Amino acid sequence: MTDTDRTIPAADERSADARRPAVFEVAAPAEAPGGETRAAAAAAPETLIILPVRDAVLFPGTVFPIALGRPGSIAAAQQAVREEKQIGILMQRDAAKAEPTAGDFHPFGTVANVLRYISTPDGQHHVVVQGESRFQVEEFLHEQPFFRARVRLVVEPEQHSPEIEARFANLKRMALEALALLPQAPSDLVGAVQNAPSPSQLTDLVAAYLDFPVEQKQELIETIDPVARIDKVVALLAHRLEVLRLTAEIGRQTKATFDERQKEAVLREQMAAIQRQLGEGDAGRAQEVADLSAAIAKAGMPPEADEAARKELRRYERSSDASPESGMIRNHLDWMVELPWALPDEKPIDIADARRVLDADHFGLKKIKDRIVEYLAVRKLAPNGKAPILCFAGPPGVGKTSLGQSIARAMGRPFVRVSLGGVHDEAEIRGHRSTYIGALPGNIVQGLRKAGARNCVMMLDEIDKMGRGVQGDPSAAMLEVLDPEQNGTFRDNYIGTPFDLSRVVFIATANMLDTIPGPLRDRMEIITLAGYTRAEKEEIARRYLVPRQAEANGLKSGQVELGDDALRAVVADYTRESGVRNLEREVGSVMRHAAVRIASGEAERVVVTPADLPAILGPARFEGETGMRAGLPGVATGLAWTPVGGEILFIEAARSQGRGGLMLTGQLGDVMKESAQIALSLVKGRAASLGIDPKALDGADIHVHVPAGATPKDGPSAGVAMTLALVSLLSGRPVRPDTAMTGEVSLRGLVMPVGGIKEKVLAAAAAGITRVMLPARNRRDYDDIPEDVRAALEFVWLERVEDAVAAGLEPGAAVADRAA
């Protein structure tokens, strides 16, 4: 139950003597204590418990079920039951407001008796109320725990005149006509209208059961004069009658049309049956069936699929053109005959040509290319073997999708891309049943039809972004597709027969491996693509991006010159990413600027230099932050891994008078908080050996902050940086500004290995760092770092925290001197 109070159709929640539709019941006027009716009682103010409702109006003389959701509404109803008192039903002005105040209600409402209060075992609360009379709020006494107000009961004047009697009779006539036009009007409602004793009760009854807007119903509650109220109800009822008359006329016309079409369909079916018996079938249908039979024979289906297709063909031959099933069968047959069942002749794989294609399409990525060449060599020597499923994992823009296209070119096979990002329905993989209207095969079969070959290269793009929904888990359906032992008999629900996927070369791409379920990840061989170095980006821009953007912007060869210095400035000052997508955008901006100058006649040839870039691309977006933080004790440069590549981050530590506590800021995760606590424990325990005066920690609070506080951060690899930041703060020795570090720290002072070394080192090189401190047990990752980056950086391998302190801090006083 949501936190709302609203009307509900709850006929079975009332007592046995009130099982009729609630809003159609007419109650007798309640007796006041002195024997007179409540409507005729004195209009003196009295207090009422107020029950607020949304988008609903209760009229006197009707019974209404209300679902309670807000705690205040539940408390109000329970208090009214305990006190055995009436309750005031008041509609709030803004139905969207969750917690209304005293000023959010209409002034007029209805006094009601609580007939029944229902509390279900699942925590839902309902109340059935009977309207008695109108009231006007004089003053709210309190709002908590529920609303209570001082109200004035509204006395409705009794008027008798021929004019009122005429209006009364006209309203009754219109109400009975409206009931007659309703599809299923309750008989007791008709009797209630016929036996209404007064114009006031009839207007309230008509307003309650007809579908008027709640604003107009509230206006009727606030209209006290019977004559004015009758006139308003008659106007609303006249409009409603016109709508009901038009609806009835349209219904009669639709029924007549449907009966005519049904009769025509039956006659057509009878005629088709007679023609089949006489051997005079439709020549067009016969030719169509013959063409489909020839297409099935030509498709080269396996026996099971061929038998299923011919069975569907016989059904299609017997079906009528007017039958919806005929179109469904025809669509199914079209898919069956257009799928590439037969295996085409395969072009022999030329390994040398494959290397040439990969080198022409991509710069760098040596290990990736070598693994692809190995993959192609195995496919050449064992074409019928169970080839592994490759998954290229890496940040955006590093060329994962284009690598699949290069593999298809090298193998001489068609390439098709299937996007899995955002897929949350299992039917997107396995297809829908062919018996459903609008059914289609899954994305795998659709991709095969588009490729036109059973041995195509299929790129499963963004496989890490599939989501699980109420329609099933698509990643579970992918288990059969990507298992070389099972995909030879893959069954799509729409096709209905096994299809051999064993000769399809599946290549998946992903940005993050954590979101891929374990069983699915186990079926793929992960090939990690890290980001590019600055030199690689410059070469990629020179070879591919500049010519492509020049052509895209209508520039001919030689019209624009973007020199090496300008490219180097674009890479260093305007892009800091793992891939090259943003770099291509910036190059495109330069080309568009040149295109404007050439198209306007300002120049015939444009030469772009580094000095021109601020005017074209704006001020430099990135600058070396290490110089800004150099020479400050308590600041260390760490290295972090993100799904889009590596980054540098700064650890800042400060000391203030306090009680020896530790404060952590910067939206840190639990693991990173634990790293800070371990670093502080290490520094406290080894203060003397680290060159720190033990008194520096007495009565001092330590504050550790990681800037960019809006970005969540977590992981253990900042342990070394946090330790050096604390040692630098407490010893007064700044961390070397040219040095960045990563590594986990244990309580024994050991530096533990971490992941993402290649991405972190590339980020350090891009940020202008010249010296990197890494865990000694990460030497195995040294060969993965590009050779030009290894040549540009100095590597320091750490075994213990003392190694990091000795190599990372600026030279200072000896430990013995500090101890003295």
Number of C-alpha atoms within 10 A of each C-alpha: 12 9 13 20 24 16 20 12 13 16 14 11 16 19 12 9 6 14 13 17 18 21 20 21 21 22 14 12 16 16 13 13 9 8 9 13 15 21 20 16 16 13 14 9 17 12 18 23 25 28 24 25 23 19 18 23 23 32 30 24 24 23 26 27 24 20 24 28 18 17 12 19 24 22 17 23 23 16 15 20 18 9 8 11 13 22 25 31 25 25 26 22 17 13 16 11 12 12 11 15 12 15 10 15 17 17 18 24 29 25 29 25 20 21 17 16 19 13 12 8 6 7 8 14 21 23 22 22 23 27 26 25 25 26 25 21 23 16 15 18 14 13 14 10 12 18 21 22 21 18 24 20 25 24 16 15 12 11 13 10 7 8 9 15 14 11 16 21 13 13 24 21 13 16 23 16 14 20 19 13 14 13 9 8 12 13 9 14 21 15 11 15 22 15 11 16 10 14 23 21 21 24 25 22 24 23 26 23 15 16 12 15 13 15 14 15 22 22 14 21 22 18 17 16 14 19 16 12 20 23 15 18 20 22 12 17 21 16 10 15 17 12 13 19 15 11 14 15 11 12 12 12 12 12 11 12 12 12 12 11 12 12 11 13 16 12 12 15 16 12 13 19 16 13 13 13 10 9 9 11 15 11 9 9 14 12 11 12 16 14 12 19 17 12 16 22 14 12 16 16 19 14 9 10 19 18 14 15 26 16 12 15 21 12 15 20 17 12 17 18 16 13 11 11 16 17 16 18 19 16 14 22 22 15 16 24 22 15 23 21 21 15 12 11 7 11 10 12 16 15 16 10 13 23 17 12 17 25 15 12 15 18 17 16 18 13 13 16 19 13 13 21 19 13 15 21 16 14 18 17 11 11 14 10 13 14 19 16 17 22 24 24 23 24 24 21 19 22 21 23 20 15 20 27 22 21 24 21 17 21 23 17 20 18 23 22 20 17 17 23 15 13 20 20 20 22 23 18 25 24 23 21 17 18 12 11 12 10 17 23 23 19 20 22 24 18 20 25 19 16 20 18 21 23 24 22 26 23 28 23 21 21 28 23 19 19 19 16 12 8 11 14 18 21 25 15 17 18 17 19 24 24 21 19 11 14 20 17 15 19 19 22 19 22 25 19 18 16 21 18 25 23 20 20 24 22 24 28 25 26 21 17 17 10 14 17 12 10 11 18 18 13 19 18 14 17 16 17 23 24 27 25 24 21 14 17 23 23 17 20 22 15 15 15 21 21 17 15 21 22 13 12 16 12 19 10 10 11 15 21 16 17 14 15 14 19 23 18 18 22 25 21 16 21 22 21 23 28 23 24 16 16 23 20 14 19 24 19 16 22 27 19 17 26 22 13 15 17 12 10 9 11 14 14 14 18 14 20 15 15 11 13 19 11 9 16 16 10 11 14 12 13 13 13 15 20 11 10 19 15 15 18 25 26 29 33 29 28 27 25 21 13 15 19 25 26 21 23 20 22 21 23 25 18 18 13 12 12 12 13 12 15 14 16 13 16 18 18 13 12 15 20 22 16 25 24 19 21 28 19 14 21 24 17 13 15 20 15 14 22 24 22 17 15 10 14 19 12 13 17 17 23 16 23 20 20 14 12 12 8 10 10 19 17 18 23 27 29 28 34 32 34 28 32 31 29 29 26 24 25 21 17 22 24 29 22 23 16 24 28 31 30 27 24 27 18 14 10 19 18 27 22 20 17 14 16 25 22 27 27 33 26 26 28 20 25 18 17 22 17 21 23 24 28 25 16 15 16 13 9 12 15 10 14 17 18 10 12 19 16 9 12 17 13 17 17 17 25 16 18 24 17 16 22 20 12 17 26 22 16 12 12 10 11 14 10 8 15 13 7
